[in-house]
Amino acid sequence: MSIDRAIQPLSVPAVNVQQQDLKMRPKAADISAAPVAASETSGTQIKLSKVTQAIQADSSQDVDYDRLAKIRAAMDAGELQLDTDQIANALVEDIFQLS
């Protein structure tokens, strides 16, 4: 069985996506929260949920960058000791907690 195309498919233009450095997220004080002035040409208004507002204002440090730097240095030096049994047990416990 074969499929014959009567019309050639259109080519898709390349999309220019700028990559964002995701290593550190900006602190809440660094984010510009300037209000947008409503105009008659702009009829769309949005209201962020409380959860979204809390996420945007989150100033907690989710990642311990000092510890991460030490781990990377140990990996680069070949000195990082991994306990595979402990890792496997933690993964199994995590799977059972999700169930």
C-alpha distances in whole Angstrom, upper triangle without the diagonal:
4,7,10,13,16,19,19,20,24,26,28,31,33,35,38,39,43,43,46,49,48,51,54,53,56,59,60,62,60,58,59,59,61,60,58,60,59,59,58,55,53,53,51,53,51,53,53,53,56,53,52,55,57,54,54,58,58,60,59,59,55,55,58,58,61,60,56,58,60,57,55,58,58,54,55,58,56,59,57,57,54,55,52,53,54,51,49,52,51,48,48,51,49,46,48,50,46,46
4,6,10,13,15,16,17,20,22,24,28,30,32,36,37,40,41,44,46,46,49,52,52,54,57,58,61,58,56,57,57,58,58,56,58,57,56,55,52,51,50,49,51,50,52,51,52,55,52,51,54,55,52,53,57,56,59,58,57,54,54,57,57,60,59,55,57,59,56,54,57,57,54,54,57,56,58,56,57,54,55,52,53,54,51,49,52,52,48,48,51,49,46,49,50,47,46
4,6,10,12,13,13,17,19,22,25,27,30,33,34,38,39,42,45,45,47,50,50,52,55,56,58,56,53,54,55,56,55,53,55,53,53,52,49,48,47,45,48,47,49,49,49,52,50,48,52,53,50,51,54,54,57,56,56,53,53,56,55,59,58,54,56,58,55,53,56,57,53,54,57,55,58,56,57,54,55,52,54,54,51,49,52,51,48,48,51,48,46,48,49,46,46
4,6,9,10,12,16,18,21,24,27,29,33,35,38,39,43,45,46,49,51,51,53,56,56,59,56,54,55,55,56,55,53,55,53,52,52,48,47,47,45,48,47,50,50,51,54,52,50,53,54,52,52,56,56,58,58,57,55,54,58,57,60,59,56,57,59,57,55,58,58,55,55,58,57,60,58,59,56,58,54,56,57,53,52,55,54,50,51,54,51,48,51,52,49,49
4,5,7,9,12,15,18,21,24,26,30,32,36,37,40,43,43,47,49,48,50,54,54,56,54,51,52,52,53,52,50,51,50,49,48,45,44,44,42,45,45,47,47,48,51,50,47,50,52,49,49,53,53,56,56,55,53,53,56,55,58,58,54,56,58,56,53,56,57,54,54,57,56,59,57,58,56,57,54,56,57,53,52,55,53,50,51,53,50,48,51,52,48,48
4,7,9,13,16,19,22,25,28,31,33,37,39,42,45,45,49,51,50,52,55,55,58,55,52,53,53,53,53,50,51,50,49,48,44,44,43,42,45,45,48,48,49,53,51,49,52,54,51,51,55,55,57,58,57,55,55,58,57,61,60,57,58,61,58,56,59,60,57,57,60,60,62,60,61,59,60,58,59,60,56,55,58,57,53,54,56,53,51,54,55,51,51
4,6,9,12,15,18,22,24,28,30,34,36,39,42,43,46,48,47,49,52,52,54,52,49,49,50,50,49,46,48,46,45,44,41,40,40,39,42,42,45,45,47,50,48,46,49,51,48,48,52,52,54,55,55,52,53,56,55,58,58,54,56,58,56,54,57,58,55,55,58,58,60,58,60,57,59,56,58,58,55,54,57,55,52,53,55,52,50,53,53,50,50
4,6,9,12,16,18,21,25,27,31,33,36,39,40,43,45,45,46,50,50,52,49,47,47,48,48,48,45,47,46,45,44,40,40,40,39,42,41,44,44,46,49,47,45,47,49,47,46,50,50,52,53,52,50,50,53,52,55,55,52,53,55,53,51,54,55,52,51,55,54,57,55,57,55,57,54,56,56,53,52,55,53,50,51,53,50,48,51,52,48,49
4,6,9,13,15,18,22,24,27,29,33,36,36,40,42,41,43,46,47,49,46,43,44,44,45,45,42,44,43,42,41,38,37,37,36,38,38,41,41,42,45,44,41,44,46,43,42,46,46,49,49,49,46,46,50,49,52,52,48,49,52,50,48,51,52,49,49,52,52,54,52,54,52,53,51,53,53,49,49,51,50,46,48,50,47,45,48,48,45,46
4,6,9,13,15,19,21,25,27,30,33,34,38,40,39,40,44,44,46,43,41,41,42,42,42,39,41,40,39,38,35,34,35,33,36,36,39,38,40,44,42,39,42,44,41,40,44,45,47,47,47,45,45,48,47,50,50,47,48,51,49,46,49,51,48,48,51,51,54,52,53,51,53,51,53,53,49,49,52,50,46,48,50,47,45,48,48,45,46
4,6,9,12,16,18,22,24,27,30,32,35,37,36,38,41,42,44,41,39,39,40,40,40,38,40,39,38,38,35,34,35,33,35,35,38,38,40,43,41,38,40,42,39,38,42,43,44,45,45,43,42,46,44,47,48,44,45,48,46,43,46,48,45,44,48,48,51,49,51,49,51,49,51,51,47,47,50,48,45,47,48,45,44,47,47,44,45
4,6,9,12,15,18,21,24,27,28,31,33,33,34,38,38,40,37,35,35,36,37,37,34,36,36,36,36,32,31,32,30,32,32,35,34,36,39,37,34,37,39,36,35,38,39,41,42,41,39,39,42,41,44,44,41,42,45,43,40,43,45,42,42,46,46,48,46,48,46,48,46,49,48,44,45,47,45,42,44,46,42,41,45,44,41,42
4,6,10,12,16,18,22,25,26,30,32,31,32,36,36,38,35,33,33,34,35,35,33,35,34,34,34,31,30,31,29,31,31,34,33,36,38,37,33,36,38,35,33,37,38,39,40,40,38,38,41,39,43,43,40,40,44,42,39,42,44,41,41,44,45,47,46,48,46,48,46,49,49,45,45,48,46,43,45,47,43,42,46,45,42,44
4,6,9,13,15,18,22,23,26,28,28,29,33,34,36,32,30,31,32,33,34,32,34,34,34,35,31,30,31,29,31,31,33,32,34,37,35,32,34,36,33,31,35,35,37,38,37,35,35,38,36,39,40,36,37,40,38,36,38,40,38,37,41,41,44,42,44,43,45,43,46,46,42,42,45,43,40,43,44,41,40,44,43,40,42
4,6,10,12,15,19,20,24,25,25,26,29,30,32,29,27,27,29,29,30,28,31,31,31,32,29,27,28,26,28,27,30,29,31,33,32,28,30,32,29,28,31,32,33,34,33,32,32,35,33,37,37,34,34,38,36,34,37,39,36,36,40,40,42,41,43,41,44,42,45,44,40,41,43,41,38,41,42,39,38,42,41,38,40
4,6,10,13,16,18,21,23,23,24,27,28,29,26,24,25,27,27,29,27,30,30,31,32,29,27,29,27,28,27,29,28,31,33,31,28,29,31,28,26,29,30,31,32,31,30,30,33,31,34,35,32,32,36,35,32,34,37,35,34,38,38,41,39,42,40,43,42,44,43,40,41,43,41,38,41,42,39,39,42,41,38,41
4,6,9,13,14,18,19,19,20,24,25,26,23,22,22,24,25,27,25,28,29,30,32,28,26,28,26,26,25,27,26,28,30,28,24,26,28,24,23,26,26,28,29,28,27,26,29,27,31,32,28,29,32,31,29,32,34,32,31,35,36,38,36,39,37,40,39,41,40,36,38,40,37,35,38,39,35,35,39,38,35,38
4,6,10,12,15,17,16,17,21,22,24,20,19,20,22,24,25,24,28,29,30,32,29,27,29,26,27,25,27,25,28,29,27,24,25,26,23,21,24,24,25,26,25,25,24,27,25,28,29,26,26,30,29,27,29,32,30,29,33,34,36,34,37,36,39,38,41,39,36,37,39,37,35,38,39,35,36,39,38,35,38
4,7,9,12,14,14,15,19,21,23,19,18,20,23,24,26,26,29,31,32,34,32,29,31,28,28,26,27,25,27,28,26,23,24,25,21,20,23,23,23,24,22,22,21,23,21,25,26,22,23,26,26,23,26,28,26,26,30,31,32,31,33,32,35,34,37,35,32,34,36,33,31,35,35,32,33,36,35,33,35
4,6,9,10,10,12,15,17,19,16,15,17,20,22,24,24,28,29,31,33,31,28,30,27,27,25,25,23,25,26,23,20,21,22,18,17,19,19,19,20,19,18,18,20,19,22,23,20,21,24,24,22,24,27,25,25,29,30,31,30,32,31,34,33,36,34,31,33,35,32,30,34,34,31,32,35,33,31,35
4,6,7,9,11,14,17,18,15,15,18,21,23,26,26,30,32,34,36,34,31,33,30,29,27,27,25,26,26,24,21,22,22,19,17,19,18,18,19,17,16,15,17,15,18,20,17,17,21,20,18,21,24,22,22,26,27,28,26,29,29,31,31,34,32,29,31,33,30,29,32,33,29,31,34,33,31,34
4,6,6,10,13,15,18,15,15,18,20,23,25,26,30,32,34,37,35,32,33,30,29,26,26,23,24,24,21,19,20,19,16,15,17,16,16,16,14,13,12,15,13,17,18,15,16,19,19,17,20,23,21,22,25,26,27,25,27,26,29,29,31,29,26,28,30,27,25,29,29,26,27,30,29,27,31
4,7,10,13,16,18,16,16,20,22,25,28,29,32,34,37,40,38,35,36,33,32,29,28,25,26,26,23,21,21,20,17,17,18,16,15,15,12,11,10,12,10,13,14,11,12,16,16,14,17,19,18,19,22,23,24,22,25,24,26,27,29,27,24,27,28,25,25,28,28,25,27,30,29,28,31
4,6,9,12,14,12,13,17,19,22,25,26,30,32,35,38,36,33,35,32,30,27,26,23,24,23,21,19,19,18,15,14,15,13,12,12,10,10,9,11,9,13,15,12,13,17,17,16,19,21,21,21,24,26,26,24,27,26,28,29,31,29,26,29,30,27,26,30,29,26,28,31,29,28,32
4,7,9,12,10,10,14,16,19,21,23,27,29,32,35,33,30,31,28,26,24,23,20,20,20,18,15,15,15,11,10,11,10,9,10,9,10,10,13,12,16,17,15,17,20,20,20,22,25,24,25,28,29,29,27,29,29,31,31,33,30,28,30,31,28,27,30,30,26,29,31,29,28,31
4,6,8,6,7,10,13,16,19,21,24,27,29,33,32,29,30,27,25,23,22,19,20,19,18,15,15,14,12,10,10,10,9,11,11,12,13,15,14,17,20,18,19,22,23,22,25,27,27,28,31,32,32,30,33,32,34,34,36,34,31,34,35,31,31,34,33,30,32,34,32,31,34
4,5,5,7,10,12,16,18,21,24,27,30,33,32,29,31,28,25,23,22,19,20,18,17,15,13,13,11,9,8,8,6,9,9,12,13,15,15,18,20,19,20,23,24,24,26,29,29,30,32,34,33,31,33,33,35,35,37,34,32,35,35,31,31,35,33,30,32,35,32,31,35
4,5,5,8,9,13,15,18,21,24,27,30,30,27,28,25,23,20,19,16,17,15,15,13,11,10,10,7,5,7,6,10,12,14,16,18,18,21,23,23,24,27,28,28,30,32,32,33,36,37,37,35,37,36,37,38,40,36,34,37,37,33,33,36,34,31,34,36,32,31,35
4,6,8,9,12,15,18,21,24,27,31,30,27,29,27,24,22,21,18,20,18,18,16,14,14,13,10,8,10,9,12,14,17,18,20,20,22,25,24,25,28,29,29,31,33,34,34,37,39,38,36,39,38,40,41,42,39,37,40,40,36,36,39,38,35,37,39,36,35,39
4,6,9,12,15,17,21,24,27,30,29,27,28,26,24,22,21,19,21,20,20,17,15,15,14,11,10,12,11,14,15,17,18,20,19,22,24,23,24,27,28,28,29,32,33,33,35,37,37,35,38,37,39,40,42,39,37,40,40,36,36,39,38,35,37,39,37,36,39
4,6,9,12,14,18,21,23,27,26,23,25,22,20,18,18,16,18,17,17,14,12,13,12,9,9,11,11,15,16,18,19,21,21,24,26,25,26,29,30,29,31,34,34,34,37,39,39,37,39,38,40,41,43,40,37,40,40,36,36,39,38,35,36,39,36,34,38
4,6,9,11,14,18,20,24,23,21,23,20,18,17,17,16,18,18,19,16,14,15,15,11,11,14,15,18,20,21,23,25,25,27,30,29,29,33,34,33,35,38,38,38,41,42,43,41,43,42,44,44,46,43,41,43,44,40,40,42,41,38,40,42,39,37,41
4,6,9,12,15,18,22,22,19,20,18,16,15,14,13,16,16,17,14,11,14,14,10,10,14,15,19,21,22,24,27,27,30,32,31,32,35,36,35,37,40,40,40,43,45,45,43,45,44,45,46,47,44,42,44,44,41,40,43,41,38,40,42,39,37,40
4,6,9,12,15,19,19,17,19,17,15,15,15,15,18,18,20,17,14,17,17,14,14,18,19,22,24,26,28,30,30,33,35,34,35,38,39,38,41,43,43,43,46,48,48,46,48,47,49,49,51,48,45,48,48,44,44,46,45,42,43,45,42,40,43
4,6,9,12,16,16,14,16,14,12,12,12,13,16,17,19,17,14,17,18,15,15,19,21,24,27,28,30,33,33,36,38,37,38,41,42,41,43,46,46,46,49,51,51,49,51,49,51,51,52,50,47,49,49,45,45,47,46,42,44,45,42,41,43
4,6,9,13,13,10,12,12,10,11,12,14,18,19,21,18,16,20,20,17,18,22,23,27,29,30,32,35,35,38,40,39,40,43,43,43,45,48,47,47,51,52,52,50,52,51,53,52,54,51,48,50,51,47,46,48,47,44,45,47,44,42,44
4,6,10,11,9,12,12,11,13,14,17,20,22,24,21,19,23,23,20,21,25,27,30,33,34,36,39,38,42,44,42,43,47,47,46,49,51,51,51,54,56,56,54,56,55,56,56,58,55,52,54,54,51,50,52,51,47,48,50,47,45,47
4,7,8,7,8,9,9,12,14,16,20,22,24,21,20,24,25,22,23,27,29,32,35,35,38,41,41,44,46,44,46,49,49,48,51,54,53,53,56,58,58,56,58,56,58,57,59,56,53,55,55,51,50,52,51,48,48,50,47,45,47
4,5,5,8,10,11,14,17,19,23,25,27,25,24,27,28,25,27,30,32,36,38,39,41,44,44,47,49,47,48,52,52,51,53,56,55,55,59,60,61,58,60,59,60,60,61,59,56,57,58,54,53,55,54,50,51,53,50,48,50
4,5,7,10,12,15,18,21,25,27,29,27,26,30,30,28,30,33,35,39,41,41,44,47,47,50,52,50,51,55,55,54,56,59,58,58,61,63,63,61,63,61,63,62,63,61,58,59,60,56,55,57,56,52,53,54,52,49,51
4,6,9,12,15,18,21,25,27,29,26,26,30,30,27,30,33,35,38,40,40,43,46,45,49,50,48,50,53,53,52,55,57,56,56,60,61,62,59,61,60,61,60,62,60,57,58,58,55,53,55,55,51,51,53,51,48,50
4,6,8,11,15,17,21,24,25,23,22,26,26,24,26,29,32,35,37,37,39,42,42,46,47,45,47,50,50,49,52,54,53,53,57,58,58,56,58,56,58,57,58,56,53,54,55,51,50,52,51,47,48,50,47,44,46
4,7,10,13,17,20,23,25,22,22,26,26,24,26,30,32,35,37,37,40,43,43,47,48,46,48,51,51,50,53,55,54,54,58,59,59,57,59,57,58,57,58,56,53,54,54,51,49,51,50,47,47,48,46,43,45
4,7,10,13,16,20,21,19,19,23,23,21,23,26,29,32,34,34,36,40,40,44,45,43,45,48,47,47,50,52,50,51,55,55,56,53,55,53,54,53,54,52,49,50,51,47,45,47,47,43,43,45,42,39,41
4,7,10,13,16,18,16,16,19,20,18,20,24,27,29,32,32,34,38,38,41,43,41,43,46,46,45,48,50,49,50,53,54,55,52,53,51,53,52,53,50,48,49,49,45,44,46,45,41,41,43,40,38,40
4,7,10,13,14,12,12,16,17,15,18,20,24,26,28,28,31,34,35,39,40,38,40,43,43,42,45,47,46,47,51,51,51,49,50,48,49,48,49,47,44,45,45,42,40,42,41,37,38,39,37,34,36
4,6,9,12,10,10,13,14,13,15,18,21,24,26,26,29,33,34,37,38,37,39,42,41,41,44,46,45,47,50,50,50,47,49,47,48,47,48,45,42,44,43,40,39,41,39,36,36,38,35,32,34
4,7,8,6,6,10,11,10,12,15,18,20,23,23,26,29,30,34,34,33,35,38,38,38,41,43,42,43,46,47,47,44,45,43,44,43,44,41,39,40,40,36,35,37,36,32,33,34,31,29,31
4,5,5,6,9,10,11,12,14,18,19,22,22,25,28,30,33,34,33,35,38,37,38,41,42,42,43,46,46,46,43,44,42,42,42,42,39,37,38,38,34,33,35,33,30,31,32,29,26,29
4,5,5,6,9,10,10,12,16,17,20,20,24,27,28,31,32,31,34,36,36,37,40,41,41,42,45,45,45,42,43,41,41,41,41,38,36,37,37,33,32,34,32,29,30,31,28,26,28
4,5,5,6,9,10,10,14,15,18,17,21,24,26,29,29,28,31,33,33,33,37,38,37,39,42,42,42,38,39,37,37,37,37,35,32,34,33,29,29,30,29,25,26,27,24,22,25
4,5,5,6,9,10,14,15,17,17,20,23,25,28,29,28,30,33,32,32,36,37,36,38,41,41,41,38,39,37,38,38,38,36,33,34,34,31,30,32,30,27,28,29,26,24,27
4,5,5,6,9,12,14,17,17,21,24,25,28,29,28,31,33,33,33,36,38,38,39,42,43,42,39,41,39,40,40,40,37,35,37,36,33,32,34,32,29,31,32,29,27,30
4,5,5,6,10,11,14,14,18,21,23,26,26,26,28,31,31,31,34,36,35,37,40,40,40,37,38,36,37,37,38,34,32,34,34,30,30,32,30,26,28,30,26,25,28
4,5,5,9,10,12,12,15,19,20,23,24,23,26,28,28,28,31,33,32,34,37,37,37,34,35,33,34,34,35,32,30,32,31,28,27,30,28,24,26,28,25,23,26
4,6,9,11,13,14,16,19,20,24,25,24,26,29,29,29,32,34,33,34,37,38,38,35,37,35,37,37,38,35,32,34,34,31,30,33,31,28,29,31,28,27,30
4,6,9,12,13,16,19,20,23,24,24,26,29,29,29,32,34,34,35,38,39,38,36,37,36,37,37,38,35,33,35,35,31,31,34,32,29,31,32,29,28,31
4,6,9,10,13,16,17,20,21,21,23,25,26,26,29,31,31,32,35,36,35,32,34,32,33,34,35,32,30,32,32,28,28,30,29,25,28,29,26,25,29
4,7,9,12,13,15,17,19,19,21,23,24,25,27,29,29,30,33,34,33,31,32,31,33,33,35,31,29,32,32,28,29,31,29,27,29,31,28,27,31
4,6,9,11,13,15,16,16,19,21,21,22,25,26,27,28,31,31,30,28,29,28,29,30,31,28,26,29,28,25,25,28,26,23,26,28,25,25,28
4,6,7,9,11,12,13,15,17,18,19,21,22,23,25,27,28,27,24,26,25,26,27,29,25,24,27,27,23,24,27,25,22,25,27,25,25,28
4,7,9,12,12,12,15,17,16,17,20,21,22,24,26,26,25,22,24,22,24,24,26,23,21,23,23,20,20,23,22,19,22,24,21,21,25
4,6,9,9,8,11,13,13,14,16,18,18,20,22,23,22,19,21,20,22,22,24,21,19,22,23,19,20,23,22,19,22,25,23,22,26
4,6,5,6,9,10,11,12,14,16,17,18,20,21,20,17,19,19,21,22,24,21,19,23,23,20,21,24,23,21,24,26,24,25,29
4,5,5,6,9,10,10,12,14,15,16,18,20,19,17,19,19,22,23,25,23,21,24,25,22,23,27,26,24,27,29,27,27,31
4,5,5,6,9,10,11,13,14,15,17,18,17,16,18,19,21,23,25,23,21,25,26,23,24,28,27,25,29,31,29,30,33
4,5,5,6,9,10,11,12,14,15,16,15,13,15,15,17,20,22,19,18,22,22,19,21,24,24,22,26,28,26,27,31
4,5,5,6,9,10,10,12,14,15,14,12,15,15,17,19,21,19,17,21,22,19,20,24,24,22,25,27,26,26,30
4,5,5,6,9,10,10,12,14,14,12,15,16,19,21,24,22,20,24,25,23,24,27,27,25,28,31,30,30,34
4,5,5,6,9,10,11,12,11,10,13,14,17,19,22,20,19,23,24,22,23,27,26,25,28,31,30,30,34
4,5,5,6,9,10,10,9,7,10,11,14,16,19,17,16,19,21,19,20,23,24,23,25,28,27,28,31
4,5,5,6,9,10,10,9,12,13,17,18,21,20,18,21,23,21,22,25,26,25,27,30,29,29,33
4,5,5,6,9,9,9,12,14,18,20,23,22,20,24,26,24,25,28,29,28,30,33,32,33,36
4,5,5,6,5,5,9,11,15,17,20,19,18,21,23,22,23,26,27,26,29,31,31,32,35
4,5,5,6,5,9,10,14,15,19,18,17,20,22,21,21,25,26,25,27,30,30,30,33
4,5,8,9,12,14,18,19,23,22,20,23,26,25,25,28,30,29,30,34,34,34,37
4,5,8,11,14,18,19,23,22,21,24,27,26,26,30,31,30,32,35,35,36,39
4,6,9,11,15,16,20,20,19,21,24,23,24,27,29,28,30,33,33,34,37
4,6,10,13,15,18,18,18,21,23,22,23,26,27,27,29,32,32,33,36
4,6,10,12,15,15,14,17,19,18,20,23,24,23,26,28,28,29,32
4,7,9,12,12,12,15,17,16,18,21,22,22,24,26,27,28,31
4,6,9,9,8,11,13,13,14,17,18,18,20,23,23,25,27
4,6,5,6,9,10,11,13,15,16,17,19,20,21,23,25
4,5,5,6,9,10,11,12,14,15,17,19,20,21,23
4,5,5,6,9,10,11,12,14,15,17,18,20,22
4,5,5,6,9,10,11,12,14,16,16,19,20
4,6,5,6,9,10,11,12,14,15,17,19
4,5,5,6,9,10,11,13,14,16,17
4,5,5,6,9,10,11,12,14,16
4,5,5,6,9,10,11,12,15
4,5,5,6,9,10,11,13
4,5,5,6,9,10,11
4,5,5,6,9,10
4,5,5,6,9
4,5,5,7
4,5,5
4,6
4
